[in-house]
Amino acid sequence: MEQMNDLIEQMVKDISSQAQGLDPVRLGLFLGWLCAHSAQVKAIPQGIDGQLEPALRSWFESLPVQGLLWEYRLVLDEIAWWRDLDAHRLNMLIKAETGRRDG
């Protein structure tokens, strides 16, 4: 059990570290995706100050090992997707999202 806790802790730190590397706009969009993706990770404000890690930890602890590994990889891939998204496409997504809220 101790090894599983250590593994989860490392996964949480990896995700948090990667997320902190995103600019504020991309971070906000990633957190929106994360909150929509997981029923256990809800209502994280537009930042990660002290709230992302406990939410991830709680979520990961609730998963079976295979689910944990799959979700960890998916979350890291999502962060990479937001990081690598070119500025033009990012602006298109933001405009589409803003239009959806206004309409």
C-alpha positions as CSV (number, residue, x, y, z in Angstrom):
1,M,0.0,0.0,0.0
2,E,2.9,2.3,0.8
3,Q,4.3,1.8,-2.7
4,M,0.9,2.7,-4.2
5,N,0.8,5.9,-2.2
6,D,4.3,6.8,-3.3
7,L,3.3,6.1,-6.9
8,I,0.2,8.3,-6.7
9,E,2.2,11.1,-5.0
10,Q,4.8,11.0,-7.8
11,M,2.0,11.1,-10.4
12,V,0.3,14.0,-8.7
13,K,3.6,15.9,-8.5
14,D,4.3,15.2,-12.2
15,I,0.9,16.5,-13.3
16,S,1.1,19.5,-11.1
17,S,4.6,20.4,-12.4
18,Q,3.6,20.0,-16.0
19,A,0.4,22.1,-15.5
20,Q,2.4,24.9,-13.8
21,G,4.4,25.2,-17.0
22,L,1.3,26.3,-19.0
23,D,0.5,29.9,-19.5
24,P,-2.6,31.2,-17.6
25,V,-4.9,30.9,-20.6
26,R,-3.9,27.3,-21.4
27,L,-3.9,26.4,-17.7
28,G,-7.5,27.6,-17.4
29,L,-8.6,25.6,-20.4
30,F,-6.8,22.5,-19.2
31,L,-8.4,22.8,-15.8
32,G,-11.8,23.2,-17.4
33,W,-11.2,20.0,-19.3
34,L,-10.0,18.2,-16.2
35,C,-13.0,19.3,-14.2
36,A,-15.3,18.1,-17.0
37,H,-13.4,14.9,-17.4
38,S,-13.4,13.7,-13.8
39,A,-16.4,13.7,-11.4
40,Q,-13.9,13.7,-8.5
41,V,-12.0,16.8,-9.7
42,K,-14.5,19.6,-9.7
43,A,-14.5,23.4,-9.4
44,I,-10.8,24.1,-9.4
45,P,-10.6,27.8,-9.9
46,Q,-8.5,29.4,-12.7
47,G,-5.3,28.4,-10.9
48,I,-3.7,25.5,-9.1
49,D,-2.7,27.1,-5.8
50,G,-3.0,24.3,-3.4
51,Q,-6.1,22.8,-4.9
52,L,-5.0,20.7,-7.9
53,E,-2.8,18.2,-6.0
54,P,-5.4,17.2,-3.3
55,A,-8.1,16.9,-6.0
56,L,-5.9,14.7,-8.1
57,R,-4.7,12.6,-5.1
58,S,-8.3,11.9,-4.1
59,W,-9.3,11.0,-7.6
60,F,-6.3,8.7,-8.2
61,E,-6.7,7.0,-4.9
62,S,-10.3,6.0,-5.9
63,L,-9.1,4.3,-9.1
64,P,-8.0,0.7,-9.7
65,V,-4.4,0.4,-10.9
66,Q,-5.2,0.1,-14.6
67,G,-7.5,3.1,-14.4
68,L,-4.9,5.1,-12.5
69,L,-2.3,4.4,-15.2
70,W,-4.6,5.2,-18.0
71,E,-5.9,8.5,-16.5
72,Y,-2.3,9.6,-15.6
73,R,-1.2,9.1,-19.2
74,L,-4.4,10.8,-20.5
75,V,-3.9,13.9,-18.2
76,L,-0.3,14.3,-19.2
77,D,-1.2,14.0,-22.9
78,E,-3.9,16.6,-22.4
79,I,-1.4,19.0,-20.8
80,A,1.0,18.4,-23.7
81,W,-1.8,19.1,-26.2
82,W,-2.6,22.4,-24.6
83,R,1.1,23.3,-24.4
84,D,1.8,22.4,-28.0
85,L,-1.4,24.0,-29.5
86,D,-0.4,26.8,-31.8
87,A,-1.6,30.4,-31.0
88,H,-3.9,30.6,-34.0
89,R,-5.9,27.5,-33.0
90,L,-5.8,28.5,-29.4
91,N,-7.4,31.8,-30.3
92,M,-10.0,30.0,-32.5
93,L,-10.9,27.8,-29.5
94,I,-11.2,30.8,-27.2
95,K,-13.5,32.6,-29.6
96,A,-15.6,29.5,-30.1
97,E,-15.9,29.1,-26.3
98,T,-16.7,32.8,-25.7
99,G,-19.4,32.6,-28.5
100,R,-20.9,29.6,-26.9
101,R,-21.2,31.4,-23.5
102,D,-22.6,34.5,-25.1
103,G,-25.1,32.8,-27.3
